[in-house]
Amino acid sequence: MKIYDIETVPSRKKYDVAIIGGANMGSAVASFLALNKDFSGSVLVIEKDMTFQFASTGASNDCMRQQFANDINILIAQFGAKYVKNFREFMGGDPEVPNLTIRNFGYLYLSDNDDFTEVLKRDQQTQSRLGAGTQMVTPEQIAEAYPFYKLDDIVAGSLNVVDEGYWDAPTMLKWQIRKAKEHGVEYVQNEVIGLDMAENKVVGVRLKSGESITVGKLVNAAGPRARVISNMAGIEVPIEPRRRYTFTFKAKKPLDRDLPLTIDPTGVHFRQEGDNYLVGCPPMIGDPAVDFDDFGFEDGIWEKKLAPILANRIPAFADIEIIDAWVGHYEFNTWDCNAIVGAHSKIKNFYFVNGFSGHGTQQAPSMGLGLSELITYGEYRTLDLSPFSYSRLERGERLIERAVI
Ligand SMILES: Cc1cc2nc3c(=O)[nH]c(=O)nc-3n(C[C@H](O)[C@H](O)[C@H](O)COP(=O)(O)OP(=O)(O)OC[C@H]3O[C@@H](n4cnc5c(N)ncnc54)[C@H](O)[C@@H]3O)c2cc1C
């Protein structure tokens, strides 16, 4: 991603809002604040690496779907699709802003057993009630629409090709940053190393370069490092970095139509990537937290895990050539795989926008809008994000999102 012309030291000593992290979440919040005529405060975004190379954002596969299990996540996905399809309008109507589109190859969940088929059926009913285009499909229907799959073990699937697929999320982020800056948001490439607290409030941030900045409100948009920032305020959050692998590849014999983002019963998922293909997966054994800076591959992940699964599901993928590969970190919420958003119950000027567990790129527009409303008006006005409040953790309540890929 392009490195922006960027300062390292803030121009002022005091800001109404400081956002730690300028990637998907931080810049979504910043751009919605900047473009809201009712908000007139000063905003500082502190981002330690504006290339986003090691951020979750930089590793994202940039796909969106409505096939979630919770109402709120489906509504969030629908707003995300609306935002992408009306991007220029959301960016203030500037004709220079590109129109973004969704490549609707869809998502196809495959089930190889009756229990999971029942789960998919329940989710399909939830999604359908909220207007999503998901349909349950039989192996025969899948074979007719996509003759390239081997389906002998498959009992059923769920498929939606409306507003599900890929979009150009890096361009979205680039324009969010540009518009935020045009409307007065200041970005600095620097690292927050401490918070100053007084009477249950965050009053300042300390930067690695030595400056201390006074802040009115603080937004934690630090991705997998959300816990590090929270700990600076004496708060615990159940968020940890978990490793995910992505490979892109060319097939010697390409498929004759778009490959939906297919979630194989093994948990491996693959999809169309331009004229080529992309495959992603969790580790081979378990899914442990890893070090923040650990982006290493497991030995044999391609040969032992991915290659056999791909060739089994799509025989044409027995003959492929790897183009690229990378490791990224999910900012995984171990409590219930859902976001933690909004103000802390006691430190009321500390705002979370964390824990997206693998679906944060598509949720960034809704989260940016929601948090900007909470900061501006003291309430959510478009989408009620209060089910994601930190207080659910204090009450011991889980809002489990089952459909995590
Ligand atoms: C392999 C992979 C594939 C994915 N695919 C998808 C997908 O298809 N669709 C989807 O919706 N989501 C996907 N996701 C999830 C998505 O990428 C994340 O949920 C989303 O990018 C989270 O954005 P964020 O801004 O919260 O975190 P991040 O992108 O991690 O950004 C946090 C930022 O905070 C900065 N920071 C941290 N600490 C400090 C500090 N002390 N001082 C200053 N800056 C700091 C970091 O440098 C970083 O840039 C995927 C994730 C991975 C790993």
The ligand as a Gaussian input file, in Angstrom:
#p B3LYP/6-31G(d) Opt

LIG

0 1
 C       -5.654000     -13.221000       6.377000
 C       -6.815000     -12.336000       6.717000
 C       -7.900000     -12.269000       5.853000
 C       -8.980000     -11.447000       6.153000
 N      -10.010000     -11.350000       5.257000
 C      -11.062000     -10.551000       5.527000
 C      -12.120000     -10.426000       4.592000
 O      -12.117000     -11.030000       3.524000
 N      -13.159000      -9.605000       4.924000
 C      -13.204000      -8.918000       6.100000
 O      -14.167000      -8.211000       6.351000
 N      -12.195000      -9.003000       6.995000
 C      -11.131000      -9.801000       6.734000
 N      -10.118000      -9.911000       7.636000
 C      -10.211000      -9.189000       8.911000
 C       -9.818000      -7.735000       8.746000
 O       -8.598000      -7.648000       8.064000
 C       -9.695000      -7.073000      10.117000
 O      -10.814000      -7.390000      10.912000
 C       -9.600000      -5.559000       9.988000
 O       -8.632000      -5.205000       9.037000
 C       -9.265000      -4.954000      11.349000
 O       -8.935000      -3.619000      11.179000
 P       -8.377000      -2.794000      12.405000
 O       -8.202000      -1.407000      11.929000
 O       -9.223000      -3.050000      13.595000
 O       -6.987000      -3.497000      12.765000
 P       -5.568000      -3.392000      12.027000
 O       -5.720000      -3.453000      10.574000
 O       -4.667000      -4.399000      12.649000
 O       -5.083000      -1.948000      12.396000
 C       -4.627000      -1.606000      13.686000
 C       -3.599000      -0.522000      13.506000
 O       -3.211000      -0.039000      14.788000
 C       -1.842000       0.301000      14.727000
 N       -1.321000       0.310000      16.099000
 C       -1.330000      -0.710000      16.992000
 N       -0.770000      -0.324000      18.154000
 C       -0.417000       0.970000      17.993000
 C        0.213000       1.923000      18.841000
 N        0.588000       1.615000      20.089000
 N        0.446000       3.169000      18.356000
 C        0.076000       3.500000      17.083000
 N       -0.509000       2.631000      16.241000
 C       -0.755000       1.387000      16.693000
 C       -1.235000      -0.802000      13.860000
 O       -0.004000      -0.392000      13.296000
 C       -2.331000      -1.041000      12.823000
 O       -2.099000      -0.339000      11.623000
 C       -8.997000     -10.693000       7.354000
 C       -7.913000     -10.758000       8.236000
 C       -6.823000     -11.558000       7.918000
 C       -5.655000     -11.606000       8.859000

